[in-house]
Amino acid sequence: MNRARLGGCFTAIIKRRGSRLRRFFDLREGVRLDKPVCHLRWKVSMFLSTAEKNAVLLTMADLLLGRSESILEANAADVAAASGHPDRALFDRLHVDRNKLNGMARALQAVATQPDPVGRVLEQKTLHNGLQLFNRAVPFGTILIIYESRPDVTIEAASIAFKAGSRILLKGGREAARTNQVLYETWQAALQKHDLPGDWVKLLTLDRVQTEEFLAHPPERIDLIVPRGGSGLIAMVKRHATCPVLISGRGNNFLYVEATADWEMARSLIQNAKLQKISACNALDKVLLDTRLPELVPRTAALCRDLHRQGVLVWVDPELAVRLSGVEIADLNSEEPAWQTIDSPERWDEEFLDYKILIGLAADLPSAIQQINRHSGGHSATIVTSDESMAQPFMEQVDCAAVYHNASTRFTDGGELGLGAELAISTEKLHHRGPIGLEQLVTNKYYIHGTGQIRT
């Protein structure tokens, strides 16, 4: 029986036993579910047709724009409530305006146009004994994502999980509670319009203690957990989780300016990667300058002043500070120094998510690679060089999910890399590294067809 016919069978079952299944899908938080119900949920999710999923996503995009006023009003209340928070990156992530709302709608539409990954044949062969083997992509089942101050995750993560045939549990941060609630209600309206269970997308409203209990003793089967936030959140999830965890880790991204680099290109890339969006995990934190760069001192001083004028706190390592000691440190437009010597070597390991940058020196390519691999979060790194023979070993030996040659680290993003939307950016090597889009949010299953073969 092929997949389409199986889908029809399950659709028929739902129609005949709709009231019974609806009771399963409408269970509220806090009610412990038995395993057969959880298993049934996963089975039903597998057999939604591509057309049904795309229709819901397009409806969701329309509803999102149609409810823009209520979404923006809820977000304004969240932003106002967080007004005393010292973390500037939090506000950047939390704030939703019409441009960001339009971006959410475009992400939904993009996911709807992408090929359905479920059922895709990854491998096919006939074995020596006549067994026919098919390795196919299948849904994970139920995915829990825990995230901080990012209302757009409520849209993007749910959209690709739904298209990939998985149910998603959303645990957003309390700072975005009002916005997430309106977005969740919009998801429910989109599902209801197509006569689908609202349990496909579920919003969890748990405090930290309740979240830890949920992770340690989940009331239902969870197949994958994705923590998307700071190191504290990730550590908490890893400590309490009882199922696989896919880490969307810290950035702490590096840019190395090699001796043959075009300096104006390097300046442009540093400015973009640092300032275009400080709250992004793909923003630049560290710059390594090759000691053999022409006019190293005056160029570095000018770069520091440029960054300082744009509100960036610039640290330099002790060796660079010595080289800059004969240069006027004051910014002509400010009484503050344009740079200062690093206050702690631990800064090399820190992801800033703020108007801060650390600039240091590297003697050559091997020392730059060693420095990056020692301190970076394994997210993104770039080399600026005119010498291809320098770029290739850098890209091969730097241990990051994304490595660049003469380009900004800001491109490590599902939308920018053509994935449409992303669940997270994984810094793990299993089961996928880098942006997790629709194609990556599936697992696999072997289908083996025989004619009575036995093993001898």
C-alpha positions in Angstrom: 0.0 0.0 0.0 1.6 3.3 -1.0 1.8 6.4 1.2 -1.1 8.3 -0.4 -3.4 5.3 0.2 -2.3 5.0 3.8 -3.0 8.7 4.2 -6.5 8.1 2.9 -7.0 5.3 5.4 -6.1 7.5 8.3 -8.2 10.3 7.0 -11.2 7.9 6.9 -10.5 6.7 10.4 -10.5 10.3 11.6 -13.8 11.0 10.0 -15.5 7.9 11.3 -14.0 8.3 14.8 -13.6 12.0 14.9 -15.1 12.7 18.3 -12.9 10.0 20.0 -9.7 11.3 18.4 -10.6 14.9 19.2 -10.7 14.1 22.9 -7.2 12.8 22.6 -5.9 15.8 20.8 -7.7 18.3 23.0 -6.1 17.2 26.3 -4.9 20.2 28.3 -1.6 20.7 30.0 -1.0 18.8 33.2 -3.0 15.7 32.2 -0.8 12.7 32.1 -1.1 10.9 28.7 -0.7 7.1 28.4 1.6 5.7 25.8 -1.0 4.4 23.3 -2.4 7.9 22.9 1.1 9.4 22.3 1.9 6.7 19.8 -1.4 7.4 18.0 -0.6 11.0 17.7 2.7 10.3 16.0 1.1 7.8 13.6 -1.6 10.3 12.6 1.0 13.0 12.0 2.9 10.8 9.6 0.0 10.6 7.1 -1.1 14.2 6.6 -0.9 15.0 3.0 1.5 17.6 1.6 -1.5 19.6 0.3 -3.1 19.7 3.8 0.1 20.9 5.4 0.7 23.6 2.8 -2.9 24.8 3.1 -2.5 25.3 6.8 0.8 27.2 6.4 -0.7 29.6 3.8 -3.7 30.1 6.0 -1.5 30.9 8.9 0.4 33.5 6.8 -2.8 35.2 5.9 -4.1 35.1 9.5 -0.8 36.4 10.8 -1.1 39.6 8.7 -4.8 39.9 9.3 -4.2 39.9 13.1 -1.2 42.2 12.9 -2.8 44.8 15.2 -3.5 42.4 18.1 0.0 40.9 17.7 1.8 44.2 17.7 -0.4 45.4 20.7 0.6 42.3 22.7 4.2 42.7 21.8 4.2 46.3 22.8 2.9 45.2 26.2 5.7 42.6 26.5 8.4 45.2 25.5 7.0 47.7 28.1 7.1 45.1 30.8 10.7 44.3 30.0 11.8 47.9 29.9 14.0 47.7 33.0 16.0 44.7 31.7 19.7 45.5 31.2 20.2 43.1 28.3 20.0 45.1 25.1 20.0 42.0 22.9 16.8 40.8 24.7 14.9 43.9 23.4 16.2 43.4 19.9 14.9 39.8 19.9 11.7 40.5 21.7 10.6 43.5 19.6 8.2 42.8 16.8 7.3 45.4 14.2 5.6 45.2 10.8 8.7 44.3 9.0 9.4 41.4 11.3 5.8 40.3 11.1 6.0 40.4 7.3 9.1 38.3 7.5 7.3 35.7 9.6 4.5 35.6 7.0 7.1 35.2 4.2 8.8 32.4 6.1 5.5 30.5 6.3 4.9 31.0 2.6 8.4 29.8 1.8 8.0 26.6 3.9 4.8 25.9 2.0 6.5 26.1 -1.3 9.4 23.7 -0.3 9.3 20.0 -1.1 7.8 17.8 1.6 10.8 15.8 3.1 8.6 13.1 4.6 8.8 9.9 2.6 11.8 11.0 0.6 14.0 8.1 -0.4 17.5 8.6 1.0 18.9 5.2 -0.2 17.5 2.4 -2.3 19.2 -0.9 -3.2 18.6 -4.6 -3.7 20.7 -6.8 -1.5 22.6 -10.0 -2.6 19.7 -12.1 -1.1 17.0 -10.3 -3.1 15.8 -8.1 -0.2 14.7 -4.7 -1.4 15.9 -1.9 0.9 14.5 1.6 1.1 15.9 4.2 3.6 13.2 6.9 3.9 12.9 10.2 5.7 10.2 10.1 8.4 9.0 12.5 11.1 10.7 12.8 14.5 7.3 12.6 16.3 7.0 15.2 19.0 9.5 18.0 19.3 9.9 20.3 22.3 11.7 23.7 21.7 12.6 25.9 24.7 13.6 29.4 23.7 14.1 32.9 25.1 12.6 36.3 24.0 12.1 35.3 20.3 8.4 35.5 19.2 9.4 34.7 15.6 10.5 31.2 16.8 6.9 30.6 17.6 6.2 30.9 13.9 9.3 29.5 12.2 9.9 26.5 14.5 6.3 25.4 14.4 6.0 25.9 10.6 8.9 23.6 9.7 8.0 21.0 12.4 4.4 20.9 11.0 5.6 20.6 7.4 8.0 17.9 8.5 5.2 15.9 10.0 6.0 16.5 13.6 4.0 17.8 16.5 5.7 20.7 18.4 5.6 21.9 22.0 6.6 25.5 22.3 8.1 26.8 25.6 8.9 30.4 25.1 10.3 32.9 27.6 8.0 34.7 30.0 9.2 38.0 28.6 7.4 37.2 25.4 4.3 35.6 27.0 1.7 37.9 25.6 3.0 37.9 22.1 3.4 34.1 22.1 -0.1 33.6 23.3 -1.6 35.6 20.4 0.6 33.8 17.9 -0.4 30.4 19.4 -4.1 31.4 19.1 -3.5 32.2 15.5 -2.0 28.7 15.0 -5.1 27.2 16.5 -7.3 29.2 14.2 -5.4 28.1 11.2 -5.6 24.4 12.2 -9.3 24.7 13.1 -10.0 26.2 9.7 -8.8 23.0 8.1 -10.5 20.8 10.6 -7.2 19.6 12.1 -6.5 19.0 15.8 -5.1 21.9 17.7 -2.6 19.6 19.4 -0.3 19.9 16.4 1.0 23.1 18.0 1.0 23.4 21.7 2.1 26.3 23.9 3.5 25.4 27.3 3.2 28.0 30.1 5.5 26.6 32.7 7.9 28.3 35.1 11.4 27.1 35.6 10.7 24.6 38.3 7.7 23.2 36.3 9.9 23.1 33.2 12.6 21.1 35.0 9.9 18.6 36.2 8.5 18.4 32.7 11.9 17.5 31.3 12.7 15.0 34.0 9.3 13.3 34.0 7.5 14.2 30.7 3.8 13.5 30.8 4.0 12.3 27.2 6.5 10.9 24.8 9.0 13.5 23.5 11.3 12.5 20.7 13.6 15.6 20.5 14.3 18.7 22.6 15.9 21.8 21.2 17.1 24.5 23.7 17.6 27.8 21.9 19.1 30.3 24.3 22.0 31.0 26.6 24.4 28.7 28.3 22.3 28.5 31.4 19.2 27.3 29.6 21.2 24.8 27.6 22.9 23.4 30.8 19.5 23.1 32.5 18.0 21.2 29.6 20.9 18.8 29.4 20.8 18.2 33.1 17.2 17.3 33.3 16.2 15.9 29.9 15.5 12.2 29.4 15.4 12.2 25.6 17.8 13.4 22.8 18.8 17.0 23.0 20.0 19.0 19.9 22.0 22.0 21.0 21.6 25.4 19.4 24.8 26.7 21.0 26.5 29.9 21.5 28.1 32.0 18.8 31.4 33.7 19.8 32.2 34.0 16.1 35.7 34.9 14.8 37.0 36.8 11.8 40.6 36.5 10.8 42.2 39.1 8.6 45.1 37.4 6.8 48.2 39.3 5.6 47.1 39.6 2.0 43.6 40.7 2.8 41.9 43.7 1.1 41.7 46.0 4.1 38.7 47.9 3.0 36.8 44.6 2.5 37.9 43.5 5.9 36.6 46.7 7.5 33.3 46.4 5.7 32.9 42.8 6.8 33.7 43.6 10.4 31.3 46.5 10.5 28.5 44.4 9.0 29.1 41.3 11.1 29.3 43.2 14.4 26.6 45.9 13.9 23.9 44.7 11.5 22.2 42.8 14.4 24.0 42.6 17.7 21.5 40.1 19.2 22.0 37.4 16.5 24.0 34.3 17.4 25.8 34.8 14.0 27.1 38.3 15.0 30.8 38.9 15.2 32.6 38.8 18.6 36.3 38.4 17.9 38.7 39.8 15.3 42.2 38.3 14.7 44.6 40.5 12.7 47.7 39.0 11.1 50.8 40.6 12.5 52.2 40.9 8.9 49.3 43.1 7.7 50.6 46.3 6.0 50.1 49.5 8.1 48.8 47.4 10.9 48.9 50.0 13.6 47.3 53.0 11.9 44.7 50.8 10.3 43.8 49.1 13.5 43.6 52.4 15.3 41.2 53.8 12.7 39.1 50.6 12.9 38.8 50.9 16.7 37.8 54.6 16.4 35.1 53.7 13.7 33.6 51.0 15.9 33.8 53.2 19.1 31.9 56.0 17.3 29.1 53.5 16.6 28.8 52.7 20.3 31.0 49.6 20.4 33.2 48.9 23.4 36.5 47.8 21.9 38.9 45.6 23.8 42.4 44.7 22.4 44.7 42.0 23.6 47.9 42.9 25.5 50.2 42.5 22.5 48.1 44.7 20.3 47.8 47.2 23.1 51.6 47.5 23.2 51.7 48.2 19.5 49.1 50.8 19.8 50.7 52.5 22.8 52.3 55.2 20.6 49.0 56.1 19.0 46.5 58.7 20.3 43.9 56.6 22.1 41.2 59.3 22.5 38.4 59.5 20.0 38.2 63.0 18.7 34.4 62.9 19.1 34.4 61.6 22.6 36.3 61.9 25.9 36.3 58.1 26.2 39.2 56.0 24.9 38.5 54.4 21.5 39.9 51.1 22.9 41.1 49.5 26.1 43.2 46.5 27.0 41.2 43.3 27.6 40.2 43.1 31.3 40.2 39.3 31.5 41.4 36.4 29.3 38.0 34.8 29.8 36.6 37.4 27.4 38.0 35.2 24.6 35.3 32.6 25.5 32.4 35.0 25.8 29.6 35.4 23.4 28.8 39.2 23.7 25.3 39.7 22.1 26.1 43.3 22.7 28.0 46.4 21.4 31.3 44.8 22.3 34.2 43.4 20.3 37.7 41.9 21.1 40.5 42.5 18.6 43.7 40.5 18.9 46.8 39.5 16.9 47.7 36.2 15.2 51.2 35.5 14.0 50.1 33.4 11.1 47.3 31.1 9.7 48.1 28.1 12.0 48.0 30.3 15.2 44.7 31.9 14.0 43.1 28.5 13.5 44.4 27.3 16.9 43.0 30.4 18.6 39.6 30.0 17.0 39.3 26.3 17.8 40.3 26.9 21.4 37.7 29.7 22.1 34.9 29.8 19.6 31.4 28.3 20.1 31.7 26.2 17.0 29.2 28.4 15.2 30.7 30.6 12.4 34.2 31.8 11.4 35.5 33.7 8.4 38.8 34.4 6.8 39.5 37.6 4.8 42.3 36.9 2.3 43.3 37.4 -1.3 45.2 34.1 -1.2 43.1 31.0 -2.0 45.9 28.8 -0.6 45.2 30.4 2.8 41.5 30.2 2.6 41.2 26.5 1.9 43.2 25.2 4.9 41.3 27.7 7.1 37.9 26.4 6.0 39.0 22.8 6.4 40.7 23.1 9.8 38.4 25.5 11.7 35.9 23.4 13.6 32.7 25.4 13.1 29.3 24.7 11.6 29.8 27.4 9.0 33.1 28.7 7.6 33.4 31.7 5.3 36.0 33.2 2.8 35.6 36.9 2.3 32.0 37.0 3.6 30.1 38.1 6.8 29.2 35.6 9.5 25.7 37.1 9.4 24.8 34.7 6.6 24.6 31.7 9.0 20.8 31.8 9.0 18.2 29.4 7.5 16.5 32.1 5.4 19.8 33.5 4.1 21.0 30.0 3.1 17.9 29.2 1.3 16.2 26.9 3.9 13.1 29.1 4.1 13.0 29.0 7.9 15.0 27.4 10.7 14.2 25.6 13.9 17.7 26.5 15.3 21.4 26.6 14.4 23.0 23.5 15.7 26.6 23.5 16.9 26.4 19.7 17.5 27.8 17.2 15.0 24.8 14.8 15.4 22.4 14.6 13.8 22.9 17.8 11.8 25.2 20.8 12.0 24.3 24.4 11.2 20.9 25.8 10.4 18.1 23.2 10.8 15.6 23.7 8.1 12.8 21.6 6.7 15.0 18.9 5.1 17.0 18.5 8.3 14.0 18.1 10.7 13.4 14.5 9.9 14.9 11.2 10.9 15.1 8.0 8.9 13.6 4.6 8.8 14.5 1.4 6.9 11.8 -0.3 4.8 12.9 -3.8 3.7 10.7 -5.9 1.4 11.3 -9.6 1.0 9.8 -12.7 -0.5 10.3 -15.0 2.5 14.1 -14.7 2.9 15.6 -16.1 6.1 19.1 -15.6 7.5 21.4 -18.6 7.4 
